Amino acid sequence: MIKFNCLDNINNEQRDVVIVTVPWTDSGIPLMAPAQLKPIVENAGMTCLATDVNAEVFSWASKHVKVDDLQRFFFDEKLNDNVKEDLFDLFKNMAEQILQWKPRIVGLSLFSYVSQHSAKWLSWFLKKLDPTVIVIVGGAGCMSTFTGPSEYAEDLINAGWVDYHIRGDGEHALYQFLKNNRQYAGINSLEWRELTKDEMRAVPMPDYSQYYFDTYQKKVLPITGSRGCVRKCTFCDYIANWKVFNWRTADDIFNEMILQYNKYGIKYFKFSDSLTNGNMKEFVKLTELLSEYNLSTTPEHRLRWSGYYIFREHNKATEREWQLVADSGVENLAVGIENLNQHIRYDIGKKFSNEAIDVHLSYAQKHGIKIQLLNIVGYVNETQKDIEFIKDWLRTHTQYIDTLVMTWGGTLGIFPNTWLERNWKELGLVRTGDHPQSWTNPAIGSTPERRANWAKDINKLCRELGYTTDDDNLVSHYLLELLIHDTV
Amino acid sequence: MNLTVNDEVLNPVDNYVLFEKNIQLPEKLSIKTSGKIDGKDTKVDTDGNIVEDMYIQIENISLDDFPLNEIYLHQRINLLTEKGETNTSNYIGFNGTVNLDFVEENVFAQVLTLNN
C-alpha cells in the first residue's frame, strides 16, 4: 500500500492550501507548478503545502509488477482486476493524506491530458471525504488543445467534484482567487491574461522545500526563463495561447540558479521555456555569467543545464556563442528544426539555411553538446521529393551520429487557432476528420497514411544509419499506427 | 406496464421516473416489468412493422454521480423475459426481470469495471 512521503504529516500540522501534481506524467525530474505557486499562496497570507505527488506515483508504478496495467488506467481509465485494489488504495490514501493537512483549498496540477482520469478520481475521493474542501484544477492537462476550452473541467465542475478551473498563467489568477476576487480572468473562464514582463520578473522563486528529492531518477530543478516565443511558426498553437514573448533578465535567472543550488545542492537545471535563447542579448549574458561562475569554481560545484534552443542564421558571433554555451554548462539542447528542407522551414517561419544547421552542428559536436532535433514530417506542402532530401541529409551527416538525437513525432497535426488552421482553404487542404492529423492535400497527394509511412520510413533509415531516435516514444508510435490503419 | 425495482413500485410522471437509492456495495438491484399484454400493447402495421409499442427505456444509470457508459447501457443490460428468453438492451419491451449486479466493494472499482 503506497504511503506518500511528500504528504507525510507527522506533526499533525495544518495548511490552508495544498497543491499537488496529479499522475500520470512520465518524468524522472520534478514538476514545477506546485513549487511555483507556493510562494504565491504565501504572499496571499495563507499557508501552503506544495509537492510533487506524481513523482512518487511514477516511482511506485515503475517498480510495480503490473506496471502496464497501471498505465492502462492512467492513460485510458481501463481497470484490470489485478490492479484495482492498488489503484483504489492509491487514490484513497492520496486524498486522505492531503486532507490530513486540513486544507480549505486543494489545487490539482495537470501537466498533460494523461492526468485527467487521475484528477477526476482524486477530486471525487477528496469531495467524498470532505465535501467542504474547495478543489481547483489547473494546468495544460485540463484542455485538449492549448487554447481550450476545457470540456473536461466543465464536466468536473458540473458533477460537483471540482469547484474552479484556473487556466493560463496561474500566478496572478490564483493570487486573486485567494483574495476572493473570483471573477478574475482565468478563473472559470476561457479568457485569461498573460503575466506582463514586469509581473513575470516579480514572480517569487519556486519553493521546492516540500519536494521529496529521493524520489527522482536525476537531481534536476526546473526553471523558467521566459514564456511565449519570438517566432510565429505556422503550425504552433503555443503562440496562440502565449501571444507575447516575456523574458526574465540574465541576472535574475542566474541568481535563482545560484540560490537554488545553495538551498538544495542541486546543480542541474532544466529550462521549461519554449526557447532559452529567444532574447539573444540576455541569453548571451546568462551564458557569460554561468561561464564565469563555472570556470571560477571546482568541477563538483559547476552548474549544468538543458533546454529548448533555436538555431539562427550563423554569423561572426556564432563561434563565441557556442563557446559560451559550452562553458555555461549545457548538456542537451532540444532544437525545433521542424524540417531539414530549407524551403519548408522558410514556409513554416524558421528562416535559417541548411548551411547554418551544419555550422551549428559542427560547433555542438566540437563542444560535446547533445542536440535533439525535433522534426515534423508531412508539412502541408511536403512531397516525396522532400522526404528523399531528408533521407539524403541523414546519409550525408552520419558524422553527427554521436551528437544528434532525432525526433520525428506523429506527423503534422493542424490545431485550432494556428496560422495553418486560419488559412485552411487557401492552402487547398481538406479536413477528413476531427483529429489534428485528419487532413489531406489533394493537390500533392498528401494523406494521413502517406505521411505516417514517411515518418516510419525515416525512423527506420535513422536506425539503420546508427542515429539515436526516440521512435520508441509511445504516443508517436501509437499515432502513426492509427494513421496507417486509417482509424484517424 | 408496471415497473418495480427491488419490489419498490415506481410510478412514472409524464412517462419519466427517477429511482435513487443509497446502497452499500456489493449490491444487486432487480428491475421487474410486468403487465404488458401481447397483441394489445404493441401495434403493428399490415407489413408487420411495429408502429406503437409499450416499453421502458433505461436512459442512465449512475453510481455516485458516475454514469455507466453507452456500452454498458446498450450491451450489458440483460432482460430475462417471462418466456425465458434473454434480450440484451436498455430498451425493455417485454415483461421480465433485469438484474443489475454490482459485485465490487467500492464505487471506483465498480464504475470502472462496468465501463470497461
Interface residues (C-beta under 8 A of the other chain):
Chain A: F73 E77 K78 L79 D81 K84 E85 L87 F88 F91 W121 W124 K128 A159 G160 W161
Chain B: D64 D65 F66 E104 N106 F108 A109 L112 T113 N115 N116
